[in-house]
């Protein structure tokens, strides 16, 4: 057999240039890069893309790229990125819905109310277009001013902020309303623990959580250099702090400029150390679920080729920085994966990584409880799980109490886990800071429904008596009455599950609130009363609004000032809609306001906010 010399040399050259792919050693962890369709006709560029399992478009999915002319939505370039991601078996990340820097001029010229409508409309149209295709979006990008020094924060004085001080809240609320299953992120630079702005952004994000703005994660852009880089312990601790807020973290735009040392012989090794430290910090923290570099090769980097800031050189051959990341992946498994099966890529279908089922043991098996309101009682003491002083506030202690009027709304969130919302307001039962330590206190905190606020109700050997495990401990620790207390005020914290009397609870369902599940409604009932304000005879006040929380034989009930109130039988909404649009039936999120009233979105269309309903909901 004769061999063609040119073919042999070509095969040998290709073999010499072969290298291990990052994605093949990621165990399903999302590691990726920003790409640009301008380079898709370059075979070497596309081959380098194959090292990753995650993609973000550099510019194609931003506001001006999609809606350069008002009302004219052009998704072609963003779609082409998504198509290439699917072709290469990569997940895709959305970036960015609202950003002052790449916004069309027509948006800048609009007045406040018109701009609000445009923001809502853009977010709505984009998320609808990519429904089921993109599971994570940067909702707002770079809204905190660079002068913020860690003592509070200062908003960037952009045209968005000048005309609508609450545009961030508006954007996140709209995104959640339109796409409730999509992960919503805030993304910014100088957030890696070097500058004062980093602490300011953390405080800003914590405030969003405290105010119950629907945010799921934070993007740390990570544009750094060999001269200005975060220490490994500091960036690791910073990510950990976000974890304790119940948020995910992505490193979103990593590049490492050689500025100030570009001619040094060991500069690539120094850059490689910065890359590897960033990845180590991410992999160490269970909430860090994505890692992206901002570009493929040095020649297409926004830094310029001379800064040598990426993983591939100008010919798209991997550099030592690439190998630094590869070595980290080969030696470290992402904490975010836990015991989850690896994601083999190709899922651009919009679902976040699955969570583990709650634990099952031969003694304590998860009990499927029905959604609804319950009193939670410790049989040994005869006392209830109560919030201290009957006050709804962040970090308010949870303890034993005699107040049987304090109730908890149980909501199934999947995989045998539930949340427990206090009747005192928009607060969930919460394990302080999400810690997995014996003695970590139980409290209430503003609803975010993440791991610190998830629990599993587990059966014991006694029928209808349960232990309540914490998600952060994977169910191994349960709600426990400190020092076996049996008196009002005895503290409740988490402790290793031993099934002892101070760890046992009954869940007493409140009649008329239970739906589905295995539990049946309580036989308790309140006497009926035909008077308009019938609740007074039962010891309750009358509601000032018409928002119905539950209904039983006595009538319709609401909650005001953290207590039950009866809804008058003559109570009815006065809302009649406006401009041909109906009244909102469930939402109180105000998207904008005009002479007709306050407007919201339901079923992907406008509705007029029902003021009678929203006295309760807001």
C-alpha positions in Angstrom: 0.0 0.0 0.0 1.3 3.5 -0.9 0.7 6.5 1.4 0.2 10.0 0.2 3.0 11.9 2.0 0.9 15.1 2.3 -1.9 13.2 4.0 0.5 11.5 6.4 2.1 14.9 7.4 -1.4 16.4 7.8 -2.5 13.6 10.1 0.8 13.9 12.2 0.3 17.6 12.5 -3.3 17.3 13.6 -2.2 14.7 16.2 0.5 16.9 17.5 -2.0 19.7 18.0 -4.6 17.6 19.7 -5.4 18.6 23.3 -7.7 17.6 26.1 -11.0 19.5 26.2 -12.0 21.3 29.3 -15.6 20.1 29.0 -14.4 16.5 29.1 -13.1 16.9 32.6 -15.8 19.2 34.0 -18.1 16.4 35.2 -21.0 18.4 33.9 -20.0 21.7 35.5 -20.7 24.5 33.1 -17.5 26.0 31.7 -17.7 28.2 28.7 -16.8 31.3 26.7 -18.3 34.4 25.0 -18.4 34.0 21.2 -19.2 36.1 18.2 -20.8 34.9 15.0 -18.3 37.2 13.1 -15.7 34.4 13.6 -17.9 31.3 12.9 -16.4 31.0 9.4 -13.0 30.4 10.9 -12.6 26.7 11.4 -9.8 27.2 14.0 -12.1 29.5 16.1 -14.9 26.9 16.0 -12.6 24.1 16.9 -11.4 26.1 19.9 -15.1 26.6 20.9 -15.4 22.8 21.2 -13.4 22.9 24.4 -16.4 24.3 26.3 -19.9 23.2 27.2 -21.3 26.7 27.9 -21.7 29.7 25.7 -22.8 33.4 26.0 -23.1 35.8 23.1 -20.7 38.7 23.3 -23.2 41.3 22.1 -25.9 39.6 20.0 -28.6 39.3 22.7 -28.3 42.8 24.1 -31.1 45.4 23.8 -29.8 47.4 20.9 -28.8 44.2 18.9 -32.4 42.8 19.2 -34.5 46.0 19.1 -32.4 48.7 17.4 -35.6 50.2 16.1 -38.6 50.5 18.4 -41.0 47.6 18.0 -38.8 45.9 15.4 -37.4 42.8 17.1 -34.6 41.1 15.2 -33.4 37.9 16.9 -31.3 36.6 14.0 -27.8 37.1 15.5 -28.8 35.9 19.0 -30.6 32.9 17.3 -27.5 32.0 15.4 -25.4 31.9 18.6 -28.0 29.6 20.1 -28.1 27.5 17.0 -24.3 27.1 17.1 -24.4 26.2 20.8 -26.9 23.5 20.2 -24.8 22.2 17.3 -21.8 21.9 19.5 -23.7 20.4 22.5 -23.4 23.6 24.6 -25.7 25.2 27.1 -26.5 28.8 26.4 -26.6 31.8 28.8 -28.6 35.0 28.1 -26.8 38.4 28.3 -28.2 41.0 28.9 -31.8 42.3 28.9 -31.2 45.8 30.4 -27.9 47.7 30.1 -27.4 51.4 29.8 -24.4 51.1 27.5 -25.9 49.1 24.7 -29.3 50.6 24.6 -30.8 52.2 21.5 -31.0 56.0 21.3 -34.8 55.9 20.9 -35.0 54.4 24.4 -32.8 57.2 25.9 -35.1 59.8 24.4 -38.3 58.5 25.9 -40.1 60.0 28.9 -40.3 58.0 32.2 -43.7 56.3 31.7 -43.0 55.4 28.0 -39.6 54.1 28.9 -41.2 51.8 31.6 -43.5 50.4 29.0 -40.6 49.8 26.6 -38.5 48.1 29.3 -41.4 45.8 30.1 -42.2 45.1 26.5 -38.6 44.3 25.6 -38.1 41.9 28.5 -41.4 40.3 27.7 -40.8 39.8 24.0 -37.3 38.5 24.5 -38.1 36.0 27.2 -41.1 34.8 25.3 -39.0 34.2 22.2 -36.5 32.1 24.1 -39.0 30.4 26.4 -37.7 26.8 27.0 -34.4 27.6 25.2 -32.3 29.7 27.6 -32.5 28.9 31.3 -30.4 31.8 32.7 -30.4 35.5 31.9 -28.5 38.6 33.1 -31.5 40.8 33.7 -29.6 44.0 34.6 -26.0 44.7 33.8 -23.6 47.2 35.5 -26.0 49.4 37.4 -23.8 50.2 40.4 -21.5 53.3 40.2 -17.7 52.7 40.2 -17.3 55.3 43.0 -19.2 53.0 45.5 -16.6 52.3 48.2 -18.2 49.6 50.3 -20.1 51.9 52.6 -23.5 51.4 51.0 -23.8 51.7 47.2 -24.4 54.4 44.7 -26.5 53.8 41.5 -24.9 54.6 38.2 -26.4 57.9 37.0 -27.5 56.5 33.7 -30.5 57.6 31.7 -32.3 54.6 33.0 -31.8 55.6 36.6 -32.4 59.3 35.9 -35.9 58.6 34.5 -36.9 55.5 36.5 -35.2 55.2 39.9 -36.8 51.7 40.3 -35.8 50.3 36.9 -33.9 47.4 38.4 -36.9 46.3 40.5 -39.1 46.7 37.5 -36.8 44.6 35.3 -36.5 41.7 37.7 -40.2 41.7 38.6 -41.2 41.7 34.9 -38.7 38.9 34.1 -40.0 36.7 36.9 -43.6 37.4 35.9 -42.9 36.4 32.2 -40.5 33.6 32.8 -40.9 32.1 36.3 -38.6 29.2 35.6 -35.7 31.2 34.3 -32.7 32.0 36.6 -32.4 35.8 36.9 -29.0 37.3 37.5 -27.4 40.7 38.2 -24.0 41.1 36.4 -21.2 43.6 37.2 -17.5 44.3 37.1 -15.0 45.2 39.9 -17.0 42.7 42.0 -14.2 40.2 42.7 -13.0 41.4 46.1 -10.3 43.9 45.0 -12.1 47.2 45.0 -14.6 48.8 47.4 -17.3 48.4 44.7 -17.2 44.7 45.3 -18.6 45.1 48.9 -21.1 47.7 47.7 -22.5 45.3 45.1 -22.8 42.6 47.7 -24.8 45.0 50.0 -27.0 46.0 47.0 -27.7 42.4 46.2 -28.5 41.6 49.9 -30.9 44.5 49.8 -32.7 43.1 46.8 -33.1 39.8 48.6 -34.3 41.6 51.8 -36.9 43.4 49.7 -38.0 40.2 48.1 -37.0 41.3 44.6 -36.9 38.1 42.5 -33.2 37.5 41.9 -31.6 34.1 41.6 -27.9 34.8 41.1 -25.0 37.2 40.7 -22.5 37.4 37.8 -18.9 38.4 38.8 -17.4 39.6 35.5 -13.8 39.2 36.7 -11.9 41.4 34.3 -8.5 41.5 36.1 -4.8 41.5 35.4 -1.6 40.1 36.8 -1.1 43.3 38.7 -4.6 43.6 40.1 -6.1 40.2 41.0 -8.1 38.9 44.0 -6.4 36.7 46.5 -7.7 33.1 46.4 -9.1 33.2 50.0 -10.9 36.5 49.5 -12.7 35.5 46.3 -13.6 32.1 47.8 -15.0 33.8 50.9 -16.9 36.4 48.8 -18.6 33.7 46.7 -19.4 31.9 50.0 -21.2 35.0 51.3 -23.4 35.0 48.2 -24.1 31.3 48.8 -25.4 32.2 52.2 -27.9 34.7 50.7 -29.4 31.7 48.8 -28.0 32.8 45.5 -26.1 31.2 42.6 -22.9 32.7 41.4 -21.4 32.7 37.9 -18.0 34.0 36.9 -19.1 35.5 33.7 -16.5 37.4 31.7 -13.1 36.3 32.9 -10.0 37.6 31.2 -6.5 38.3 32.7 -4.6 41.1 31.1 -0.8 41.0 31.2 -0.7 44.8 31.5 2.4 45.9 33.3 4.2 42.6 32.8 3.6 41.7 29.2 7.3 41.3 28.4 8.1 39.2 31.5 9.2 35.7 30.7 6.9 34.1 33.3 3.8 36.2 32.5 1.8 33.3 31.1 2.4 31.3 34.3 1.2 34.3 36.4 -1.9 34.7 34.2 -2.5 31.0 34.5 -2.4 31.2 38.3 -5.1 33.9 38.2 -7.3 31.8 36.0 -6.8 28.7 38.2 -7.5 30.6 41.4 -10.8 31.9 40.0 -11.9 28.4 39.0 -10.8 26.9 42.3 -12.8 29.5 44.2 -15.8 28.7 42.1 -15.6 24.9 42.3 -15.1 25.1 46.1 -18.5 26.8 46.6 -21.7 24.8 46.0 -23.6 27.8 44.7 -21.1 28.6 42.0 -22.6 26.9 39.0 -21.0 28.6 35.9 -17.6 29.8 34.7 -17.0 31.7 31.5 -14.1 33.5 29.9 -14.8 36.6 27.7 -13.7 35.4 24.3 -11.9 32.6 22.5 -8.5 33.8 21.3 -6.3 36.8 22.0 -7.0 38.4 18.6 -10.7 38.7 19.2 -10.5 39.9 22.8 -11.9 43.3 23.7 -8.6 43.9 25.6 -6.6 43.7 22.4 -4.2 41.0 21.3 -1.3 42.6 23.0 -2.8 42.0 26.5 -2.8 38.2 25.9 -5.8 37.9 28.2 -7.5 34.7 27.0 -6.9 30.9 26.9 -6.0 30.6 23.2 -3.5 32.6 21.1 -4.1 34.4 17.9 -4.1 31.1 16.0 -6.5 29.5 18.4 -4.0 27.2 19.9 -4.3 26.6 23.7 -1.8 28.5 25.9 -0.5 27.6 29.3 -3.4 29.5 30.8 -5.7 26.9 29.3 -3.7 24.0 30.8 -3.9 25.7 34.2 -7.7 25.5 34.1 -7.5 21.9 32.7 -5.3 20.8 35.7 -7.8 22.3 38.1 -10.7 20.4 36.5 -8.7 17.2 36.5 -8.0 17.5 40.3 -11.2 19.1 41.6 -14.9 18.3 41.4 -17.4 21.1 41.5 -19.1 21.4 44.9 -22.2 22.6 43.0 -22.6 19.1 41.5 -22.9 17.3 44.8 -24.1 13.8 44.0 -26.0 15.0 40.9 -25.5 13.1 37.6 -23.2 14.8 35.2 -24.8 17.0 32.5 -23.4 15.7 29.2 -24.1 19.0 27.4 -26.5 19.8 24.7 -29.3 21.0 27.0 -30.3 24.3 25.7 -33.8 23.4 26.6 -34.1 25.7 29.6 -34.2 23.6 32.7 -31.7 24.3 35.6 -29.7 21.4 36.9 -31.8 19.0 38.9 -31.8 19.0 42.6 -31.3 15.9 44.7 -34.4 14.2 46.2 -34.8 14.6 49.9 -33.1 11.7 51.8 -34.9 8.4 52.5 -33.9 6.1 55.4 -35.6 3.1 56.9 -36.6 5.1 60.0 -37.4 8.5 58.6 -39.1 8.6 55.3 -40.3 11.8 53.6 -44.0 12.4 54.0 -45.9 14.1 51.2 -47.9 16.8 52.9 -50.7 18.8 51.2 -50.2 22.5 50.4 -52.0 24.7 52.8 -52.0 26.4 56.3 -50.9 24.4 59.4 -50.3 24.9 63.1 -47.0 23.1 64.0 -47.1 21.7 67.5 -44.6 19.8 69.7 -46.6 17.0 71.4 -44.3 16.8 74.4 -44.8 20.4 75.5 -48.2 21.0 73.9 -46.7 24.3 72.6 -46.6 25.6 69.0 -43.8 26.7 66.7 -44.1 30.4 66.9 -42.2 33.6 65.9 -41.0 35.5 68.9 -43.2 38.4 70.0 -45.6 37.7 67.1 -43.5 40.1 65.0 -42.9 39.6 61.3 -39.4 40.8 60.6 -36.1 39.5 59.1 -34.1 37.4 61.5 -36.9 37.3 64.1 -36.3 34.2 66.3 -38.4 31.1 66.2 -39.4 29.4 69.5 -42.1 27.6 71.4 -45.2 29.5 72.2 -48.8 29.3 73.3 -50.1 31.3 70.4 -52.1 28.8 68.4 -53.1 31.6 66.0 -49.7 31.6 64.4 -49.8 29.4 61.4 -47.4 28.2 58.6 -48.3 27.9 55.0 -46.7 24.7 53.6 -45.8 24.8 49.9 -44.3 21.8 48.1 -41.4 22.9 46.0 -40.4 19.5 44.6 -38.2 16.5 45.4 -40.0 16.1 48.8 -39.0 19.6 50.0 -41.4 22.3 51.3 -41.3 25.9 52.4 -43.1 27.1 55.4 -44.4 30.7 55.2 -45.4 32.5 58.4 -48.9 34.0 58.8 -47.1 37.1 60.1 -46.3 38.3 56.5 -43.9 37.6 53.6 -41.4 35.6 55.7 -40.3 32.0 55.5 -39.0 29.7 58.2 -35.3 29.9 57.6 -32.0 28.3 58.9 -29.8 31.2 59.8 -27.2 31.8 57.0 -28.0 28.3 55.6 -25.4 26.8 57.9 -25.0 23.0 58.2 -24.0 23.0 61.9 -25.6 21.7 65.1 -27.1 24.6 67.0 -27.7 26.9 64.0 -30.7 29.0 64.9 -34.1 28.9 63.3 -35.6 32.2 62.3 -37.9 33.8 59.8 -36.6 35.8 56.8 -37.9 37.4 53.7 -39.1 34.9 51.2 -36.5 33.7 48.7 -37.3 29.9 48.7 -33.7 28.9 48.4 -31.9 26.1 50.3 -32.0 27.8 53.8 -35.8 28.0 53.5 -36.4 24.4 52.4 -37.4 21.6 54.7 -38.5 17.9 54.5 -41.2 16.5 56.7 -40.3 13.0 57.6 -42.4 10.2 59.2 -41.5 8.7 62.6 -42.7 5.4 64.2 -45.7 7.3 65.6 -48.5 8.0 63.2 -49.0 11.7 62.3 -45.9 12.7 64.3 -42.9 14.0 62.3 -39.4 15.4 62.3 -38.7 18.4 60.1 -35.4 18.1 58.4 -33.4 21.0 56.9 -32.3 21.1 53.3 -28.9 22.5 54.1 -28.1 19.3 56.0 -29.6 17.1 53.4 -32.2 16.1 56.1 -29.6 14.8 58.6 -30.4 17.7 61.0 -33.9 18.6 62.1 -35.8 21.3 64.0 -34.9 20.8 67.7 -36.0 22.5 70.9 -32.9 23.6 72.7 -32.1 21.9 76.0 -35.3 19.8 75.7 -37.3 22.9 76.6 -41.0 22.6 77.3 -41.9 26.2 78.3 -42.9 29.2 76.2 -39.8 31.0 74.8 -37.7 27.8 74.5 -35.4 28.3 71.5 -35.7 26.3 68.3 -32.6 25.4 66.2 -31.3 22.6 64.1 -29.6 19.5 65.5 -28.6 16.0 64.4 -31.7 13.9 64.0 -32.2 11.5 66.9 -36.0 11.3 66.8 -36.2 12.5 70.4 -39.2 14.2 72.0 -37.8 17.7 71.5 -37.5 17.0 67.8 -41.1 15.8 67.2 -43.9 17.8 65.7 -47.5 17.5 64.6 -48.9 19.5 61.7 -52.5 20.5 62.3 -54.2 21.5 59.1 -56.5 24.5 59.0 -59.9 23.8 57.5 -60.5 25.0 54.0 -56.8 25.7 53.1 -55.6 22.2 52.2 -55.3 21.1 48.6 -53.9 17.8 47.3 -51.4 15.6 49.1 -52.2 12.9 51.7 -53.5 15.1 54.5 -57.2 15.8 55.0 -58.7 19.0 56.3 -59.2 19.6 60.0 -62.6 19.0 61.6 -62.3 22.3 63.4 -64.8 24.9 62.2 -65.6 28.5 63.0 -69.3 29.2 63.8 -71.1 30.9 60.9 -72.5 34.4 61.2 -74.8 36.0 58.6 -73.8 39.6 59.5 -71.8 41.6 57.0 -68.9 41.8 59.5 -69.3 38.3 60.8 -65.7 37.8 62.1 -66.1 40.1 65.1 -68.2 37.5 66.9 -65.3 35.1 66.5 -62.8 37.4 68.0 -61.3 38.6 64.7 -61.3 42.0 63.1 -62.9 42.8 59.7 -60.7 43.1 56.7 -60.3 46.5 55.0 -59.7 44.8 51.6 -61.2 42.0 49.6 -58.2 39.8 49.1 -59.1 36.2 49.9 -56.5 33.9 51.5 -58.8 31.1 52.5 -62.5 30.2 52.8 -64.3 27.9 55.3 -67.8 27.4 56.6 -67.7 30.8 58.4 -66.8 32.8 55.3 -63.8 34.3 53.5 -60.7 35.1 55.4 -57.8 37.5 54.7 -54.6 38.5 56.5 -53.9 42.1 57.6 -51.2 43.3 60.1 -50.1 39.7 60.5 -53.4 38.4 61.7 -56.5 36.8 60.3 -59.5 39.0 59.5 -62.9 38.3 58.1 -63.9 39.6 54.7 -67.4 41.1 54.7 -69.9 39.3 52.6 -70.7 42.6 50.9 -67.1 43.1 50.0 -66.4 43.1 46.3 -63.8 44.6 44.0 -64.6 47.9 42.3 -62.1 47.2 39.5 -63.7 47.2 36.1 -60.6 47.2 33.8 -59.4 49.9 31.5 -58.8 50.6 27.8 -60.2 47.2 26.9 -57.9 45.3 29.3 -59.2 43.2 32.3 -58.4 43.6 35.9 -55.4 41.6 37.3 -56.7 38.6 39.1 -53.5 37.7 41.1 -50.6 40.1 40.5 -49.8 43.3 42.3 -46.5 44.0 40.6 -46.8 47.5 39.1 -45.0 47.7 35.7 -46.0 51.3 35.0 -48.7 53.8 35.8 -50.7 56.2 33.6 -54.0 58.1 33.8 -55.9 54.8 33.8 -54.2 53.5 36.9 -51.4 51.0 37.7 -50.7 48.3 35.2 -49.4 44.7 35.6 -48.9 41.6 33.4 -50.8 38.3 33.5 -50.9 35.6 30.9 -48.4 37.7 28.9 -50.8 40.6 28.5 -51.5 43.8 30.2 -54.1 44.1 33.1 -55.1 46.9 35.4 -54.0 46.4 39.0 -57.0 45.7 41.3 -56.5 48.0 44.3 -58.9 46.1 46.5 -57.0 42.9 46.0 -53.6 44.5 46.3 -54.1 46.2 49.7 -53.5 42.7 51.0 -50.9 41.4 48.5 -48.6 44.4 48.8 
